[in-house]
């Protein structure tokens, strides 16, 4: 996984504002289109894989770790507001 500098800066502000130390990426189900993932500011559990990516501590559920190998977390700002996007997630639909 990769985190762009823009996403890193956004995440650092969000983590500080929420008094959190890391983000967690977890399985949000799956289906014919591939894995569906969620992102939260949550502490890792014993089974999670934890990595430091571009100064952000990231906890991954083991079940989706390999699916996220080439995924990039990026930042976007639209008229609707600011958000993070996952680019490169293999979804077959």
Backbone as CSV, one residue per row, in Angstrom:
resi,resn,N_x,N_y,N_z,CA_x,CA_y,CA_z,C_x,C_y,C_z
1,UNK,0.844,-1.180,0.000,0.000,0.000,0.000,0.885,1.236,0.000
2,UNK,0.339,2.277,-0.596,1.011,3.567,-0.653,0.056,4.639,-0.128
3,UNK,0.604,5.693,0.455,-0.186,6.844,0.889,0.477,8.077,0.303
4,UNK,-0.274,8.842,-0.496,0.294,10.043,-1.095,0.578,11.079,-0.005
5,UNK,1.429,12.039,-0.327,1.739,13.095,0.641,0.497,13.909,0.996
6,UNK,-0.379,14.143,0.026,-1.607,14.890,0.291,-2.502,14.118,1.264
7,UNK,-2.626,12.806,1.051,-3.424,11.979,1.950,-2.776,11.912,3.331
8,UNK,-1.450,11.817,3.372,-0.736,11.795,4.653,-1.043,13.057,5.445
9,UNK,-0.943,14.217,4.810,-1.197,15.472,5.510,-2.626,15.535,6.039
10,UNK,-3.584,15.094,5.232,-4.985,15.051,5.648,-5.160,14.101,6.843
11,UNK,-4.550,12.918,6.747,-4.664,11.933,7.821,-4.019,12.413,9.113
12,UNK,-2.872,13.058,9.023,-2.212,13.554,10.235,-3.104,14.552,10.977
13,UNK,-3.783,15.424,10.243,-4.707,16.375,10.866,-5.882,15.624,11.500
14,UNK,-6.460,14.679,10.759,-7.608,13.921,11.269,-7.232,13.107,12.512
15,UNK,-6.072,12.467,12.487,-5.637,11.681,13.639,-5.450,12.574,14.861
16,UNK,-4.835,13.729,14.667,-4.618,14.651,15.781,-5.951,15.163,16.335
17,UNK,-6.854,15.564,15.443,-8.160,16.075,15.876,-8.973,15.038,16.642
18,UNK,-8.757,13.759,16.324,-9.522,12.678,16.957,-8.726,11.926,18.022
19,UNK,-7.552,12.469,18.370,-6.692,11.862,19.385,-6.471,10.368,19.107
20,UNK,-6.189,10.067,17.838,-5.954,8.681,17.411,-4.508,8.528,16.968
21,UNK,-4.029,7.295,17.000,-2.637,7.024,16.637,-2.485,6.351,15.285
22,UNK,-3.528,5.728,14.785,-3.403,4.977,13.542,-4.743,4.847,12.845
23,UNK,-4.661,4.380,11.593,-5.873,4.016,10.873,-5.917,2.501,10.758
24,UNK,-7.096,1.986,10.565,-7.272,0.548,10.378,-8.059,0.327,9.098
25,UNK,-7.581,-0.601,8.282,-8.280,-0.967,7.058,-8.812,-2.379,7.253
26,UNK,-10.105,-2.526,7.025,-10.757,-3.791,7.355,-11.677,-4.236,6.228
27,UNK,-11.996,-5.522,6.243,-12.914,-6.084,5.268,-14.319,-5.624,5.584
28,UNK,-14.988,-5.146,4.550,-16.363,-4.691,4.693,-17.262,-5.587,3.845
29,UNK,-16.859,-6.840,3.754,-17.586,-7.808,2.936,-16.937,-7.967,1.583
30,UNK,-17.534,-8.746,0.767,-17.014,-8.988,-0.571,-18.125,-9.523,-1.438
31,UNK,-17.802,-9.686,-2.666,-18.813,-10.194,-3.577,-18.213,-10.391,-4.940
32,UNK,-19.050,-10.349,-5.948,-18.593,-10.602,-7.304,-17.636,-9.526,-7.811
33,UNK,-17.661,-8.350,-7.217,-16.806,-7.243,-7.674,-15.466,-7.199,-6.955
34,UNK,-15.223,-8.116,-6.057,-13.970,-8.114,-5.313,-14.183,-7.610,-3.901
35,UNK,-13.074,-7.345,-3.211,-13.193,-6.965,-1.805,-13.763,-5.561,-1.629
36,UNK,-14.531,-5.416,-0.577,-15.014,-4.104,-0.173,-14.311,-3.803,1.146
37,UNK,-13.697,-2.638,1.246,-12.915,-2.332,2.437,-13.435,-1.068,3.112
38,UNK,-13.193,-0.997,4.405,-13.519,0.172,5.186,-12.257,0.721,5.819
39,UNK,-12.299,1.984,6.186,-11.170,2.645,6.808,-11.690,3.372,8.046
40,UNK,-11.000,3.174,9.172,-11.436,3.789,10.422,-10.220,4.182,11.248
41,UNK,-10.444,5.043,12.219,-9.419,5.339,13.212,-9.704,4.409,14.378
42,UNK,-9.046,3.259,14.364,-9.314,2.211,15.342,-8.006,1.519,15.693
43,UNK,-7.895,1.056,16.928,-6.685,0.365,17.358,-6.591,-1.005,16.706
44,UNK,-5.366,-1.435,16.406,-5.191,-2.780,15.837,-5.466,-3.841,16.895
45,UNK,-5.846,-5.029,16.421,-5.955,-6.156,17.348,-4.767,-7.089,17.117
46,UNK,-4.702,-8.164,17.866,-3.541,-9.067,17.824,-3.294,-9.672,16.449
47,UNK,-4.340,-9.917,15.678,-4.197,-10.579,14.383,-3.852,-9.617,13.250
48,UNK,-3.973,-8.327,13.462,-3.729,-7.356,12.399,-2.249,-7.268,12.035
49,UNK,-2.008,-6.899,10.800,-0.660,-6.602,10.319,-0.513,-5.091,10.391
50,UNK,0.519,-4.612,11.077,0.706,-3.178,11.285,1.968,-2.718,10.564
51,UNK,1.838,-1.653,9.776,2.967,-1.090,9.041,2.962,0.422,9.193
52,UNK,4.128,1.018,9.037,4.266,2.461,8.996,4.412,2.841,7.525
53,UNK,3.449,3.574,6.984,3.456,3.941,5.569,3.404,5.461,5.472
54,UNK,4.459,6.058,4.963,4.551,7.516,4.800,4.170,8.242,6.094
55,UNK,4.725,7.766,7.203,4.546,8.337,8.544,3.157,8.117,9.134
56,UNK,2.384,7.242,8.538,1.058,6.893,9.070,1.100,5.431,9.511
57,UNK,0.699,5.169,10.751,0.604,3.797,11.256,-0.703,3.203,10.736
58,UNK,-0.577,2.095,9.994,-1.735,1.466,9.357,-1.851,0.022,9.838
59,UNK,-3.033,-0.338,10.319,-3.334,-1.711,10.711,-4.235,-2.327,9.645
60,UNK,-3.866,-3.519,9.189,-4.630,-4.235,8.167,-5.197,-5.515,8.757
61,UNK,-6.439,-5.825,8.437,-6.937,-7.165,8.725,-6.174,-8.136,7.831
62,UNK,-5.735,-9.246,8.394,-4.951,-10.222,7.624,-5.661,-10.684,6.360
63,UNK,-6.976,-10.812,6.440,-7.736,-11.383,5.322,-7.685,-10.526,4.057
64,UNK,-7.388,-9.240,4.172,-7.370,-8.379,2.987,-6.001,-7.773,2.700
65,UNK,-5.008,-8.105,3.519,-3.685,-7.501,3.390,-3.124,-7.636,1.976
66,UNK,-3.145,-8.829,1.423,-2.572,-9.050,0.086,-3.366,-8.337,-1.012
67,UNK,-4.670,-8.169,-0.825,-5.501,-7.477,-1.813,-5.150,-5.996,-1.927
68,UNK,-4.480,-5.455,-0.915,-4.194,-4.022,-0.873,-2.751,-3.683,-1.229
69,UNK,-2.011,-4.669,-1.680,-0.585,-4.505,-1.956,-0.284,-3.333,-2.900
70,UNK,-1.068,-3.151,-3.945,-0.810,-2.103,-4.936,-1.826,-0.961,-4.881
71,UNK,-2.485,-0.822,-3.754,-3.499,0.219,-3.584,-2.844,1.481,-3.032
72,UNK,-3.325,2.628,-3.494,-2.857,3.923,-3.013,-4.011,4.651,-2.344
73,UNK,-3.745,5.176,-1.147,-4.708,6.072,-0.501,-4.346,7.481,-0.955
74,UNK,-5.300,8.166,-1.568,-5.072,9.517,-2.045,-6.135,10.432,-1.448
75,UNK,-5.888,11.709,-1.544,-6.774,12.753,-1.020,-7.445,13.450,-2.194
76,UNK,-8.706,13.797,-2.016,-9.384,14.584,-3.043,-10.255,15.646,-2.386
77,UNK,-10.341,16.758,-3.059,-11.229,17.825,-2.610,-12.176,18.138,-3.757
78,UNK,-13.463,18.056,-3.473,-14.498,18.308,-4.469,-15.450,19.359,-3.900
79,UNK,-16.396,19.839,-4.701,-17.392,20.771,-4.148,-18.169,20.184,-2.957
80,UNK,-18.221,18.866,-2.865,-18.922,18.212,-1.763,-18.068,18.123,-0.496
81,UNK,-16.760,18.370,-0.608,-15.899,18.321,0.570,-14.627,17.541,0.330
82,UNK,-13.919,17.256,1.420,-12.656,16.528,1.386,-12.903,15.052,1.666
83,UNK,-12.079,14.199,1.051,-12.207,12.766,1.322,-10.941,12.037,0.915
84,UNK,-10.871,10.800,1.334,-9.813,9.901,0.914,-10.391,8.949,-0.117
85,UNK,-9.560,8.549,-1.083,-9.974,7.582,-2.079,-8.943,6.473,-2.158
86,UNK,-9.415,5.281,-2.433,-8.541,4.124,-2.639,-8.409,3.908,-4.131
87,UNK,-7.201,4.038,-4.645,-6.959,3.841,-6.068,-6.224,2.524,-6.276
88,UNK,-6.651,1.773,-7.276,-5.984,0.517,-7.611,-6.571,-0.705,-6.951
89,UNK,-7.693,-0.546,-6.290,-8.356,-1.707,-5.680,-8.977,-2.526,-6.789
90,UNK,-8.572,-3.778,-6.917,-9.063,-4.633,-7.987,-10.508,-5.053,-7.724
91,UNK,-11.397,-4.381,-8.404,-12.806,-4.731,-8.315,-13.283,-5.008,-9.744
92,UNK,-13.752,-6.214,-9.953,-14.023,-6.685,-11.302,-15.318,-6.230,-11.945
93,UNK,-16.073,-5.343,-11.357,-17.355,-4.933,-11.946,-17.206,-3.690,-12.791
